[in-house]
Amino acid sequence: MEKTLKLLQEANQRLKTGKVGLTLQLRGNKLSLQGQFPPKPNSERKDPHQQRLSLGLYGNPAGIQRAEAQAKRIAGDIRHLHNSNNMVRLKQNLGGVR
């Protein structure tokens, strides 16, 4: 468990250094992302807000490595959304995280 927490801290430090804007969290034995995400479909909210996104990955070394890669991809999709207002692509990618 101590090794897993160290790997998680290191991954979060790399995400922070890379200005990804998302962090990995270990909830129980599963990984999730936390950060500013666009509102969910059918939400009354209009602006991005702090949310958690379950990745469906276990908190082991392989899961942490995969989760870090997904965090970078999702952050890129969010930036693309803000630049081109392409909400459809982001919703498809967020729906296909698992």
Phi and psi restraints in degrees (value plus and minus 20) as a CYANA .aco file:
   2 GLU   PHI     -83.1   -43.1
   2 GLU   PSI     -59.2   -19.2
   3 LYS   PHI     -85.0   -45.0
   3 LYS   PSI     -60.8   -20.8
   4 THR   PHI     -82.1   -42.1
   4 THR   PSI     -64.7   -24.7
   5 LEU   PHI     -84.1   -44.1
   5 LEU   PSI     -57.1   -17.1
   6 LYS   PHI     -84.8   -44.8
   6 LYS   PSI     -64.5   -24.5
   7 LEU   PHI     -82.6   -42.6
   7 LEU   PSI     -58.4   -18.4
   8 LEU   PHI     -85.5   -45.5
   8 LEU   PSI     -63.4   -23.4
   9 GLN   PHI     -82.0   -42.0
   9 GLN   PSI     -62.4   -22.4
  10 GLU   PHI     -84.4   -44.4
  10 GLU   PSI     -61.8   -21.8
  11 ALA   PHI     -83.6   -43.6
  11 ALA   PSI     -63.4   -23.4
  12 ASN   PHI     -85.1   -45.1
  12 ASN   PSI     -54.3   -14.3
  13 GLN   PHI     -86.1   -46.1
  13 GLN   PSI     -60.5   -20.5
  14 ARG   PHI     -85.0   -45.0
  14 ARG   PSI     -59.2   -19.2
  15 LEU   PHI     -84.9   -44.9
  15 LEU   PSI     -60.0   -20.0
  16 LYS   PHI     -86.2   -46.2
  16 LYS   PSI     -65.5   -25.5
  17 THR   PHI     -80.6   -40.6
  17 THR   PSI     -58.2   -18.2
  18 GLY   PHI    -100.7   -60.7
  18 GLY   PSI     -17.8    22.2
  19 LYS   PHI      33.5    73.5
  19 LYS   PSI      24.7    64.7
  20 VAL   PHI     -93.7   -53.7
  20 VAL   PSI     -54.7   -14.7
  21 GLY   PHI      65.7   105.7
  21 GLY   PSI     -11.4    28.6
  22 LEU   PHI    -150.5  -110.5
  22 LEU   PSI     131.9   171.9
  23 THR   PHI    -146.5  -106.5
  23 THR   PSI     131.2   171.2
  24 LEU   PHI    -111.2   -71.2
  24 LEU   PSI     120.3   160.3
  25 GLN   PHI    -150.3  -110.3
  25 GLN   PSI     124.9   164.9
  26 LEU   PHI    -120.9   -80.9
  26 LEU   PSI      96.3   136.3
  27 ARG   PHI    -138.7   -98.7
  27 ARG   PSI      85.0   125.0
  28 GLY   PHI      50.3    90.3
  28 GLY   PSI    -139.8   -99.8
  29 ASN   PHI    -135.2   -95.2
  29 ASN   PSI      -4.1    35.9
  30 LYS   PHI    -136.5   -96.5
  30 LYS   PSI     136.2   176.2
  31 LEU   PHI    -122.0   -82.0
  31 LEU   PSI     125.2   165.2
  32 SER   PHI    -160.5  -120.5
  32 SER   PSI     143.5   183.5
  33 LEU   PHI    -124.8   -84.8
  33 LEU   PSI     124.6   164.6
  34 GLN   PHI    -147.0  -107.0
  34 GLN   PSI     117.5   157.5
  35 GLY   PHI     149.2   189.2
  35 GLY   PSI    -191.5  -151.5
  36 GLN   PHI    -101.7   -61.7
  36 GLN   PSI      95.7   135.7
  37 PHE   PHI    -141.0  -101.0
  37 PHE   PSI     133.7   173.7
  38 PRO   PHI     -81.9   -41.9
  38 PRO   PSI     137.9   177.9
  39 PRO   PHI     -80.4   -40.4
  39 PRO   PSI     128.9   168.9
  40 LYS   PHI     -89.7   -49.7
  40 LYS   PSI     136.3   176.3
  41 PRO   PHI     -76.8   -36.8
  41 PRO   PSI     123.9   163.9
  42 ASN   PHI      47.5    87.5
  42 ASN   PSI      -6.9    33.1
  43 SER   PHI    -103.1   -63.1
  43 SER   PSI     129.4   169.4
  44 GLU   PHI     -99.3   -59.3
  44 GLU   PSI     -36.4     3.6
  45 ARG   PHI     -91.7   -51.7
  45 ARG   PSI     125.0   165.0
  46 LYS   PHI    -127.7   -87.7
  46 LYS   PSI     -46.4    -6.4
  47 ASP   PHI    -127.2   -87.2
  47 ASP   PSI     135.1   175.1
  48 PRO   PHI     -78.1   -38.1
  48 PRO   PSI     127.2   167.2
  49 HIS   PHI    -170.2  -130.2
  49 HIS   PSI     146.5   186.5
  50 GLN   PHI     -83.9   -43.9
  50 GLN   PSI     103.7   143.7
  51 GLN   PHI    -164.9  -124.9
  51 GLN   PSI     144.2   184.2
  52 ARG   PHI    -130.7   -90.7
  52 ARG   PSI     124.5   164.5
  53 LEU   PHI    -147.1  -107.1
  53 LEU   PSI      93.5   133.5
  54 SER   PHI     -89.7   -49.7
  54 SER   PSI     112.2   152.2
  55 LEU   PHI    -116.6   -76.6
  55 LEU   PSI     -33.9     6.1
  56 GLY   PHI      49.2    89.2
  56 GLY   PSI       1.1    41.1
  57 LEU   PHI    -130.4   -90.4
  57 LEU   PSI     125.1   165.1
  58 TYR   PHI     -97.4   -57.4
  58 TYR   PSI     131.6   171.6
  59 GLY   PHI    -102.3   -62.3
  59 GLY   PSI      41.0    81.0
  60 ASN   PHI    -139.8   -99.8
  60 ASN   PSI     153.1   193.1
  61 PRO   PHI     -74.4   -34.4
  61 PRO   PSI     -62.9   -22.9
  62 ALA   PHI     -86.5   -46.5
  62 ALA   PSI     -60.0   -20.0
  63 GLY   PHI     -84.9   -44.9
  63 GLY   PSI     -60.5   -20.5
  64 ILE   PHI     -85.0   -45.0
  64 ILE   PSI     -62.1   -22.1
  65 GLN   PHI     -82.8   -42.8
  65 GLN   PSI     -64.9   -24.9
  66 ARG   PHI     -87.0   -47.0
  66 ARG   PSI     -60.0   -20.0
  67 ALA   PHI     -84.3   -44.3
  67 ALA   PSI     -58.8   -18.8
  68 GLU   PHI     -83.0   -43.0
  68 GLU   PSI     -62.1   -22.1
  69 ALA   PHI     -84.0   -44.0
  69 ALA   PSI     -61.3   -21.3
  70 GLN   PHI     -85.8   -45.8
  70 GLN   PSI     -57.8   -17.8
  71 ALA   PHI     -80.2   -40.2
  71 ALA   PSI     -63.1   -23.1
  72 LYS   PHI     -85.7   -45.7
  72 LYS   PSI     -61.2   -21.2
  73 ARG   PHI     -86.2   -46.2
  73 ARG   PSI     -64.8   -24.8
  74 ILE   PHI     -85.4   -45.4
  74 ILE   PSI     -61.4   -21.4
  75 ALA   PHI     -81.1   -41.1
  75 ALA   PSI     -60.0   -20.0
  76 GLY   PHI     -83.2   -43.2
  76 GLY   PSI     -59.8   -19.8
  77 ASP   PHI     -84.8   -44.8
  77 ASP   PSI     -58.7   -18.7
  78 ILE   PHI     -85.7   -45.7
  78 ILE   PSI     -63.0   -23.0
  79 ARG   PHI     -81.6   -41.6
  79 ARG   PSI     -62.1   -22.1
  80 HIS   PHI     -81.0   -41.0
  80 HIS   PSI     -59.6   -19.6
  81 LEU   PHI     -80.2   -40.2
  81 LEU   PSI     -65.9   -25.9
  82 HIS   PHI     -86.7   -46.7
  82 HIS   PSI     -53.0   -13.0
  83 ASN   PHI     -98.5   -58.5
  83 ASN   PSI     -55.6   -15.6
  84 SER   PHI    -141.3  -101.3
  84 SER   PSI     -21.8    18.2
  85 ASN   PHI      39.2    79.2
  85 ASN   PSI      18.7    58.7
  86 ASN   PHI    -114.6   -74.6
  86 ASN   PSI      54.4    94.4
  87 MET   PHI     -87.0   -47.0
  87 MET   PSI     -52.8   -12.8
  88 VAL   PHI     -81.4   -41.4
  88 VAL   PSI     -66.7   -26.7
  89 ARG   PHI     -81.9   -41.9
  89 ARG   PSI     -62.7   -22.7
  90 LEU   PHI     -83.9   -43.9
  90 LEU   PSI     -65.2   -25.2
  91 LYS   PHI     -82.5   -42.5
  91 LYS   PSI     -57.6   -17.6
  92 GLN   PHI     -84.9   -44.9
  92 GLN   PSI     -63.2   -23.2
  93 ASN   PHI     -89.7   -49.7
  93 ASN   PSI     -59.2   -19.2
  94 LEU   PHI     -87.5   -47.5
  94 LEU   PSI     -54.5   -14.5
  95 GLY   PHI     -91.5   -51.5
  95 GLY   PSI     -42.5    -2.5
  96 GLY   PHI    -126.0   -86.0
  96 GLY   PSI       5.9    45.9
  97 VAL   PHI     -86.0   -46.0
  97 VAL   PSI     -61.2   -21.2
